[in-house]
Amino acid sequence: MDLAELEVELRGLQKKALSDIATTEAVASLDELGSSLLGKRGAITDLLRGIGGLPAEDRPKVGVIANEVRAAIEAALEARRGSVGAAELTARIERERIDTTTPGPAPRLGSLHPIPETIGAIARIMGNFGFTVAEGQEIEDDVTNFQLLNIPEDHPSRDLWDTLYLREPGRLLRTHTSPGQIRTMRATTPPIRVILPGRCFRYEAVDASHGFEFHQVEGLLVDRGATLADLKGILDELARGLFGPQAKTRFRPGYYPFTEPSVAVDVSWGGAKDGWMTILGAGMVHPTVLENGGIDPETHQGFAFGLGVERIAMLRHGISDLRAFLEDDVRFLEALR
Ligand code: PHE
């Protein structure tokens, strides 16, 4: 090969390279193309292998041409890398773009079961009158559930509470929250204003309005000079708080061994299908019970009430069968949201 032929080859290589570079669409492909042209085993090196056969004075001329070709290819690669790289970046940003305005999946909100919801409503209203919330215990003993509440063993009034006894002698599932009165009086000193919500148990046949397991909220106030009128005033406020300003209460004579006098309290809630519904038993704490709680009945008086949570929840939410409270049907809970 002579100088002229070699120059033609080199210029041809340059031309082909520039057109290849112009049509290459990816930075990675440009890199490959670059090393196949300019690399140690690239096309230019390949051509220059023939330089040894040229006359000595022609060799530098070939070197000059080869350098021009190399520089032209490098410049073209560089320019193309710039534009192809920018296009790739734009495409990538487009591909990975996140639309932060797209609404996410809606969280599934839970809701309170109507029993704790109702207990919470009672606690808030009673809280306005200075009552705090405490808890008794579901497994009680005969002494606290009955005897200290003025209900001796074999007393006929025990028939009021169909009791579930435990195998251990003297132990039972509490039939009402009233034993909490004794526990509270023994644990603190007057003035006492407390409510005791919780689950109670009775050996009862289950139907739409009776459960063997149900909830009560006990209320207890002990102070100097507490009267039945105070009880009536607070229960009126409780009824209005739970059912609205039109709600009324009605006291009827009642009987409980641990209160004297005792009353049964009905509420008229003033809504559709209005009527009187008995929601609680109450009365002035019996002097013997005050004494059993370590309180002197000569200086202090108290009133207590025990209300049925299921009945109030049924009225508040229009539920007609209390068995629904114990079934775990999510549709029931969602309907009350
Ligand atoms: N413990 C009674 C019951 O379960 C209700 C009650 C509580 C009555 C407090 C008077 C005072 O029926």
Residues whose N, C-alpha, C, O or C-beta is under 5 A from the ligand:
A	BS01	LIG	T175 H176 S178 Y256 T259 G281 A282 G283 A304 F305 G306
